[in-house]
């Protein structure tokens, strides 16, 4: 975060919107998606998504700081 703090948020998916905000969504047992939280782009210094590599090891992968992205 731009204030020097860190936030770890677990969600089913995340996106960086056209306005630069980072939004998180969760899904229920019926497959219905709903927003769970959004963080203003001006507050986010760097966003990471947890990915499982081909070697089976989980890693934090930095997401682009500009433009839209999705992480599942």
C-alpha positions as CSV (number, residue, x, y, z in Angstrom):
1,X,0.0,0.0,0.0
2,X,1.2,3.5,-0.6
3,X,1.1,4.2,3.2
4,X,3.7,1.5,3.7
5,X,1.2,-1.1,5.1
6,X,0.5,-4.5,3.5
7,X,-2.8,-6.2,2.8
8,X,-3.4,-9.8,2.1
9,X,-6.9,-10.6,0.8
10,X,-8.1,-14.0,-0.3
11,X,-10.7,-13.9,-3.0
12,X,-11.9,-16.1,-5.8
13,X,-10.8,-13.5,-8.4
14,X,-9.4,-10.0,-8.5
15,X,-9.2,-7.3,-11.2
16,X,-7.6,-4.0,-11.8
17,X,-10.3,-1.8,-13.3
18,X,-10.0,0.8,-16.1
19,X,-9.8,3.5,-13.4
20,X,-6.9,1.7,-11.6
21,X,-8.9,0.4,-8.6
22,X,-8.3,-3.2,-7.5
23,X,-11.5,-5.1,-6.9
24,X,-12.1,-8.5,-5.4
25,X,-15.0,-10.9,-5.9
26,X,-16.1,-14.2,-4.2
27,X,-18.3,-16.9,-5.5
28,X,-21.0,-18.9,-3.6
29,X,-21.8,-22.6,-3.9
30,X,-24.2,-21.9,-6.8
31,X,-21.6,-20.0,-8.9
32,X,-23.0,-16.5,-8.2
33,X,-20.2,-13.9,-8.1
34,X,-20.4,-10.9,-5.8
35,X,-18.1,-8.0,-5.0
36,X,-16.3,-8.4,-1.6
37,X,-14.0,-5.4,-1.5
38,X,-12.4,-2.7,-3.6
39,X,-9.3,-0.7,-3.0
40,X,-8.6,2.6,-4.7
41,X,-5.8,2.6,-7.2
42,X,-4.2,5.5,-5.5
43,X,-3.7,3.4,-2.4
44,X,-2.1,0.4,-4.1
45,X,1.6,0.4,-4.6
46,X,1.9,-3.1,-6.0
47,X,-0.6,-6.0,-6.4
48,X,0.4,-9.7,-6.5
49,X,-1.5,-12.8,-7.4
50,X,-0.6,-16.2,-6.0
51,X,0.1,-18.6,-8.8
52,X,1.1,-22.3,-8.8
53,X,4.2,-22.8,-11.1
54,X,4.8,-25.8,-13.3
55,X,7.0,-27.2,-10.6
56,X,4.0,-27.2,-8.2
57,X,5.4,-24.4,-6.0
58,X,3.1,-21.4,-5.1
59,X,4.6,-18.0,-5.8
60,X,3.5,-14.3,-5.5
61,X,3.5,-12.9,-9.0
62,X,3.4,-9.0,-9.4
63,X,0.6,-7.7,-11.5
64,X,0.9,-4.9,-14.0
65,X,0.7,-1.4,-12.4
66,X,-1.1,0.0,-15.5
67,X,-3.9,-1.4,-17.6
68,X,-6.6,-3.9,-16.8
69,X,-5.8,-7.4,-15.5
70,X,-7.7,-10.4,-14.0
71,X,-6.4,-12.9,-11.5
72,X,-8.3,-16.1,-10.7
